[in-house]
Amino acid sequence: MTALPERITNWYDIPATVPISTILERHLELHMRVTMARGACDPTVHGNPCREPLTPAEWVELLALGECIARTVRHPADVHHALQDGVSWYQIAEAVGQGEQEARQAYRAWADGQRNLHEHYGDIGMPPGEHAEALIRAADLTGGAE
Protein backbone atom coordinates (compact mmCIF):
# COMPACT_ATOMS: atom_id res chain seq x y z
CA MET A 1 0.00 0.00 0.00
CA THR A 2 1.39 3.37 -1.05
CA ALA A 3 1.34 6.25 1.42
CA LEU A 4 0.56 9.85 0.62
CA PRO A 5 3.58 11.95 -0.32
CA GLU A 6 4.84 14.36 2.33
CA ARG A 7 4.23 17.36 0.10
CA ILE A 8 1.13 17.66 -2.07
CA THR A 9 0.71 20.73 -4.25
CA ASN A 10 -1.48 19.31 -7.05
CA TRP A 11 -4.03 16.53 -7.24
CA TYR A 12 -1.72 14.60 -9.56
CA ASP A 13 1.01 14.54 -6.90
CA ILE A 14 -0.98 11.71 -5.33
CA PRO A 15 0.05 8.33 -6.78
CA ALA A 16 -2.75 6.23 -8.25
CA THR A 17 -1.67 3.43 -5.92
CA VAL A 18 -2.74 5.36 -2.80
CA PRO A 19 -6.07 3.89 -1.66
CA ILE A 20 -9.00 6.30 -1.83
CA SER A 21 -9.67 5.53 1.85
CA THR A 22 -6.24 6.99 2.73
CA ILE A 23 -6.95 10.12 0.69
CA LEU A 24 -10.40 10.50 2.27
CA GLU A 25 -8.96 10.04 5.76
CA ARG A 26 -6.35 12.78 5.28
CA HIS A 27 -8.92 15.11 3.71
CA LEU A 28 -11.26 14.57 6.67
CA GLU A 29 -8.40 15.17 9.13
CA LEU A 30 -7.57 18.53 7.54
CA HIS A 31 -11.22 19.49 7.13
CA MET A 32 -11.91 18.78 10.81
CA ARG A 33 -9.00 21.04 11.75
CA VAL A 34 -10.58 23.81 9.68
CA THR A 35 -13.91 23.25 11.40
CA MET A 36 -12.40 23.19 14.87
CA ALA A 37 -10.19 26.22 14.25
CA ARG A 38 -13.15 28.26 13.02
CA GLY A 39 -14.97 28.22 16.35
CA ALA A 40 -16.83 24.94 16.14
CA CYS A 41 -14.57 23.51 18.83
CA ASP A 42 -15.91 23.22 22.34
CA PRO A 43 -13.50 21.12 24.43
CA THR A 44 -16.30 20.21 26.83
CA VAL A 45 -18.30 18.73 23.95
CA HIS A 46 -15.57 17.44 21.65
CA GLY A 47 -13.27 16.14 24.35
CA ASN A 48 -10.13 17.39 22.65
CA PRO A 49 -8.35 20.70 22.57
CA CYS A 50 -9.14 23.13 19.80
CA ARG A 51 -6.76 22.72 16.90
CA GLU A 52 -4.48 25.10 15.10
CA PRO A 53 -5.66 26.54 11.79
CA LEU A 54 -4.22 25.13 8.59
CA THR A 55 -1.01 26.48 7.17
CA PRO A 56 -1.02 27.71 3.56
CA ALA A 57 0.68 24.45 2.51
CA GLU A 58 -2.04 22.44 4.29
CA TRP A 59 -4.76 24.48 2.55
CA VAL A 60 -3.17 23.61 -0.80
CA GLU A 61 -3.01 19.97 0.27
CA LEU A 62 -6.70 20.03 1.29
CA LEU A 63 -7.68 21.46 -2.10
CA ALA A 64 -5.51 18.95 -3.98
CA LEU A 65 -6.91 16.05 -1.95
CA GLY A 66 -10.46 17.20 -2.69
CA GLU A 67 -9.75 17.37 -6.41
CA CYS A 68 -8.17 13.92 -6.35
CA ILE A 69 -11.22 12.53 -4.55
CA ALA A 70 -13.59 14.14 -7.05
CA ARG A 71 -11.65 12.85 -10.03
CA THR A 72 -11.45 9.38 -8.52
CA VAL A 73 -15.03 8.88 -7.43
CA ARG A 74 -16.61 10.87 -10.29
CA HIS A 75 -14.89 8.99 -13.06
CA PRO A 76 -16.22 9.39 -16.63
CA ALA A 77 -15.85 5.65 -17.21
CA ASP A 78 -18.78 5.19 -14.83
CA VAL A 79 -21.04 6.96 -17.35
CA HIS A 80 -19.68 4.69 -20.08
CA HIS A 81 -20.43 1.54 -18.11
CA ALA A 82 -23.86 2.83 -17.04
CA LEU A 83 -24.75 3.44 -20.70
CA GLN A 84 -23.51 -0.03 -21.65
CA ASP A 85 -25.80 -1.45 -18.97
CA GLY A 86 -28.88 0.39 -20.22
CA VAL A 87 -29.04 3.57 -18.14
CA SER A 88 -30.72 6.37 -20.11
CA TRP A 89 -29.27 9.80 -20.79
CA TYR A 90 -32.15 11.28 -18.83
CA GLN A 91 -31.21 9.18 -15.79
CA ILE A 92 -27.52 10.06 -16.13
CA ALA A 93 -28.27 13.78 -16.47
CA GLU A 94 -30.53 13.70 -13.41
CA ALA A 95 -27.97 11.75 -11.35
CA VAL A 96 -25.09 14.12 -12.11
CA GLY A 97 -27.06 17.36 -12.12
CA GLN A 98 -26.50 18.25 -15.78
CA GLY A 99 -28.62 18.67 -18.86
CA GLU A 100 -28.63 15.73 -21.23
CA GLN A 101 -26.71 17.66 -23.90
CA GLU A 102 -24.02 18.67 -21.43
CA ALA A 103 -23.70 15.08 -20.21
CA ARG A 104 -23.49 13.79 -23.77
CA GLN A 105 -20.84 16.38 -24.66
CA ALA A 106 -18.72 15.44 -21.62
CA TYR A 107 -19.05 11.76 -22.55
CA ARG A 108 -18.00 12.42 -26.16
CA ALA A 109 -14.97 14.41 -24.97
CA TRP A 110 -14.00 11.57 -22.62
CA ALA A 111 -14.48 8.95 -25.37
CA ASP A 112 -12.34 11.02 -27.77
CA GLY A 113 -9.61 11.20 -25.13
CA GLN A 114 -9.79 7.45 -24.67
CA ARG A 115 -9.50 6.96 -28.44
CA ASN A 116 -6.42 9.21 -28.47
CA LEU A 117 -4.85 7.16 -25.68
CA HIS A 118 -5.44 4.00 -27.68
CA GLU A 119 -3.95 5.55 -30.83
CA HIS A 120 -0.80 6.59 -28.98
CA TYR A 121 -0.28 3.62 -26.67
CA GLY A 122 -2.27 0.77 -28.20
CA ASP A 123 -2.94 -1.19 -25.01
CA ILE A 124 -4.96 1.41 -23.09
CA GLY A 125 -7.90 3.60 -23.96
CA MET A 126 -10.70 2.88 -26.38
CA PRO A 127 -10.15 0.97 -29.63
CA PRO A 128 -11.81 2.37 -32.80
CA GLY A 129 -14.82 0.03 -32.71
CA GLU A 130 -15.62 0.81 -29.09
CA HIS A 131 -15.13 4.53 -29.79
CA ALA A 132 -17.60 4.36 -32.69
CA GLU A 133 -20.13 2.67 -30.37
CA ALA A 134 -19.57 5.39 -27.77
CA LEU A 135 -20.23 8.11 -30.35
CA ILE A 136 -23.48 6.38 -31.33
CA ARG A 137 -24.46 6.26 -27.63
CA ALA A 138 -23.62 9.96 -27.29
CA ALA A 139 -25.61 10.95 -30.41
CA ASP A 140 -28.76 12.90 -29.75
CA LEU A 141 -31.34 10.99 -31.74
CA THR A 142 -34.21 13.12 -30.41
CA GLY A 143 -33.23 16.23 -32.35
CA GLY A 144 -32.11 18.16 -29.26
CA ALA A 145 -35.03 17.58 -26.90
CA GLU A 146 -34.01 16.97 -23.33
Solvent accessible surface area in square Angstrom, and as a share of the most:
residue,aa,sasa,rsa
1,M,200,0.89
2,T,49,0.29
3,A,75,0.58
4,L,35,0.17
5,P,45,0.28
6,E,183,0.82
7,R,184,0.67
8,I,6,0.03
9,T,52,0.30
10,N,57,0.29
11,W,86,0.30
12,Y,144,0.55
13,D,47,0.24
14,I,12,0.06
15,P,53,0.33
16,A,109,0.85
17,T,95,0.55
18,V,7,0.04
19,P,42,0.26
20,I,57,0.29
21,S,69,0.45
22,T,39,0.23
23,I,6,0.03
24,L,80,0.40
25,E,123,0.55
26,R,53,0.19
27,H,49,0.22
28,L,104,0.52
29,E,85,0.38
30,L,0,0.00
31,H,85,0.38
32,M,68,0.31
33,R,42,0.15
34,V,18,0.10
35,T,48,0.28
36,M,13,0.06
37,A,37,0.29
38,R,181,0.66
39,G,69,0.66
40,A,51,0.39
41,C,16,0.10
42,D,59,0.31
43,P,71,0.45
44,T,125,0.73
45,V,111,0.64
46,H,79,0.35
47,G,69,0.66
48,N,38,0.20
49,P,106,0.66
50,C,70,0.42
51,R,95,0.35
52,E,131,0.59
53,P,88,0.55
54,L,15,0.08
55,T,68,0.39
56,P,111,0.70
57,A,71,0.55
58,E,32,0.14
59,W,88,0.31
60,V,63,0.36
61,E,20,0.09
62,L,13,0.07
63,L,122,0.61
64,A,7,0.06
65,L,0,0.00
66,G,25,0.24
67,E,63,0.28
68,C,12,0.07
69,I,24,0.12
70,A,25,0.19
71,R,112,0.41
72,T,67,0.39
73,V,91,0.52
74,R,161,0.59
75,H,83,0.37
76,P,57,0.36
77,A,21,0.16
78,D,84,0.43
79,V,35,0.20
80,H,5,0.02
81,H,100,0.45
82,A,28,0.21
83,L,20,0.10
84,Q,83,0.37
85,D,123,0.64
86,G,65,0.62
87,V,53,0.31
88,S,49,0.32
89,W,22,0.08
90,Y,130,0.50
91,Q,99,0.44
92,I,8,0.04
93,A,5,0.04
94,E,113,0.51
95,A,88,0.68
96,V,75,0.43
97,G,71,0.68
98,Q,62,0.28
99,G,29,0.28
100,E,21,0.09
101,Q,59,0.26
102,E,94,0.42
103,A,6,0.04
104,R,17,0.06
105,Q,116,0.51
106,A,52,0.40
107,Y,5,0.02
108,R,80,0.29
109,A,65,0.50
110,W,36,0.13
111,A,0,0.00
112,D,48,0.25
113,G,31,0.30
114,Q,39,0.17
115,R,72,0.26
116,N,61,0.31
117,L,64,0.32
118,H,45,0.20
119,E,113,0.51
120,H,138,0.62
121,Y,145,0.55
122,G,42,0.40
123,D,126,0.65
124,I,86,0.44
125,G,32,0.30
126,M,5,0.02
127,P,52,0.33
128,P,94,0.59
129,G,48,0.46
130,E,57,0.25
131,H,11,0.05
132,A,50,0.39
133,E,91,0.41
134,A,0,0.00
135,L,68,0.34
136,I,121,0.62
137,R,59,0.21
138,A,0,0.00
139,A,38,0.30
140,D,41,0.21
141,L,152,0.76
142,T,88,0.51
143,G,78,0.75
144,G,42,0.41
145,A,67,0.52
146,E,117,0.53
